[in-house]
Amino acid sequence: MKIAFDVAAARLEQHLGLTPTVAGALVTLDVPVDRWHAAARIAHDAIGCLYFSWLSAIDWKEQGFEVVCRVENLESRVALMLRTKLGAGNVHCPTLTDVWKGADWMERECYDMFGVVFDGHPDLRRILLGQDWPAGHPLRKDFVDADYSPYR
């Protein structure tokens, strides 16, 4: 599906009532966590973002986690950045695996490294670290490895 970036932004606003920011061919949308899955479905169906590029998280300490993903309409060269803040103390986010199969391993990596739980994920388990990894998620800012003393 061919679509211009400004048309993509207008469709997001029309369907979700949220105003995206546009910088060149990158459209960025901040989405409440309860509308994360709906925004993904609209990106896929109404904008034609069939390519799931990547997903990760940001640990903002006291403010909690932010989950960010980039999806693209390769035919139109439109990229959409979806961002959602989980809030302090919340580690749950809806899965996107039923929208994009490519979200599967990236959500597992995000779970493994940050401890974000993707509700509805078909196989949420560690993917980079062994299943026998002691406690914790190494990319969290509160992670402390008791067996490693950093060089000072």
N, C-alpha and C positions, 0 to 999 in steps of 0.2 A: 504494500500500500504506500503510495507516494503521499507525503504530507509535508507542509512547510512548518518550520519551528514555531512561527507565530500562531498557526492554526492548531498545532499540538497544544500550545499553552492555552489557547482559547477553549479547546475541548476539555482540558483538565479543569479549568475554572467553571465551565458549564456543568460538567458532571459532578464535581466535588464541592464547588463553591469555595475553593481555595485558590489564592492568587499565586501562580508560580513566578519565579524570576527567570529572565532570559538573558543569556550572555552568549552571543553568537548562535551556534547550533546546540548549545547546552541549555536545557530547560531544567530548573531545579525546583522541587516541590517539597515543602515541609508539611508532613502529614501527621495528624494525631494517631497514636498507636491503634486506636479502635477503628481507624479507617485505612490502615496500612494495606490490608488485603484488597479492599475495594479499589484503592488507588492503583495497585498492581494490575488488577483485572482490567481497569480502564486503559492503563498504559499498553497492555497487550492487545486488547480488542479494539479500542477506539483510536489508538495512535499507531498501532502496528509495530510496537517494540517487541520483536520476537527473539532478539538476542539478549541473553542475560550475561552481562559483562563481568560484574563482581559484586560482592557484598562483604561488608566488614562492620566493625563497631568502634566506637570511641568511648573511653571511660572518662567522664567528666567529674570524677570523684563524688563530691556531695550532691551534684545535680543528677547523677545516675548515668545510664548508658544512652548512647545515640546509635541507632542502626542506620547504615547508609548503603544504598545499592545503586548501581548504574545499569540501565537497560537501554537498548538502542534499536532504532529503526534503520537498518543498514541500507535499505533502498533509498531512503530520503536523507541519510546522514544526520539524523536527529538523535541526540542523546538525552536521556532523561535521568536525572539524579533524584532519587526518592530518599528522604530523610525522615526519621521519626525518633522522638525522644521518649524513652521508656519511663523516665521519672525516677526520683530517688527511691531506692529500695526495690524497684521493680526490675526483674530480669526476664520477663515474658514478652514475646513478640509473636504474632501469627506467622506461620510458615508461608512461603511463596512457592513451595514445591509443586503445588497443583496448578500453578500458573506457568512456571518455567521449571523444567526438569533440571536445568543447570544450577538452580538454587540449592539443590540437595547437598552437595559436598561443601559448598561455601557456607551454608548454615551450620553444617557439622563442624567446620573449622572455627567458625565464630563461637560456637558452643564450647569447643575444646579450649580455645585460647582466652575467651572472655567470660564464659559461663552464661551466655545469653541462651535462654530456653525458647526454642521455636515451637510453639504449641501447634500440634497437628502434623509435625514432621514424621515421615514414615519410618525413620531409622536414626533417631538422634542419639549418637554415641560418639566417643572420641574418634578422631580420624588421623591426627598428627602424632599425638602422644599415645603411649601404650595404655591399654585398659588397666594396667597395674600402676599407673601414675599415682603418686600419693595424693594428697588433697590439693585443690586449688587450680586456678586458671592463670597461666603465666603472664598474660598481657594485661591483667587487671592491675591498676595502680596500687592496690592494697596487697598484692601478692608478695610473699616473703619466702625465699627458698632457704630453709634452715640448714641445708647441707652445703650451701655455697656461700663463701665469704668473698665478696668482691675485692679486687685489688684496690688499694687506696694509696 
